[in-house]
C-alpha cells in the first residue's frame, strides 16, 4: 500500500511537469499546529540545472497526507513523519527521505 501511494505521487507530479525536465525536488513539511494539519512545501523542477517553481495541486497535497497517515499506521510507535524530501529524475528513478524531527518552517507558527 505504501509503495503504491509513493508511486501514485510520482505519477501525479509527472503529470504537472512540462514535456522536458531533468529533475524534481520536493521538500514538504507537514505537522499538527493548533490541532490542524499544516503543510509547507518547497518544490522545484530543473531543466539543465536551471530551477523553476513547481506548484503542487490539492490532489498531490492530499496524496502526501494519505501517505503520511498510512506510514503512521504502519509505524511500530505510530510516529508520523514531519518532513518528506523527494527527488525524481527524468529517467524514472526517485528517492524518498523522511524525517521525524521538528519541521523548521512550521516551528515559527507554534511561536505565535
C-alpha positions, 0 to 999 in steps of 0.5 A: 500500500505504501509503495503504491501511494509513493508511486501514485505521487510520482505519477501525479507530479509527472503529470504537472511537469512540462514535456522536458525536465531533468529533475524534481525536488520536493521538500514538504513539511507537514505537522499538527499546529493548533490541532490542524494539519499544516503543510509547507512545501518547497518544490522545484523542477530543473531543466539543465540545472536551471530551477523553476517553481513547481506548484503542487495541486490539492490532489498531490497535497492530499496524496502526501497526507494519505501517505503520511497517515498510512506510514503512521499506521504502519509505524511500530510507535505510530510516529508520523513523519514531519518532513518528506524530501523527494527527488525524481529524475527524468529517467524514472528513478526517485528517492524518498527521505523522511524525517521525524524531527521538528519541521523548521518552517512550521516551528515559527507558527507554534511561536505565535 
